[in-house]
Amino acid sequence: MQVELCCSHCGCKFAAAPETPAVEVLDRMAEEGPWYALGDGATFEDMIFSALFACGTIRCSECGEEASVNEESLGRLTMEVLGSW
């Protein structure tokens, strides 16, 4: 299953498998667009989770609007963490 960052405002998207190594994700982000607001982590899923935990949102690299994250297990994990606050 893939994790996808998607902006409903401008349609910009970035997707990778959750277990994709961070180095590969960073290389792709540099080539395809600067999703630079992602957090630290060993995998793409970790990077997204870290950014959501620290900031609450991830902004679109193109227009700056809030991007949505689509993937069932990531959403479930995020809800568990937010529920424990």
Summary of the structure (lengths in Angstrom):
residues: 85
radius of gyration: 11.9
end to end distance: 27.9
largest distance: 36.7
contacts: 252
relative contact order: 0.24
helix: 41%
strand: 20%
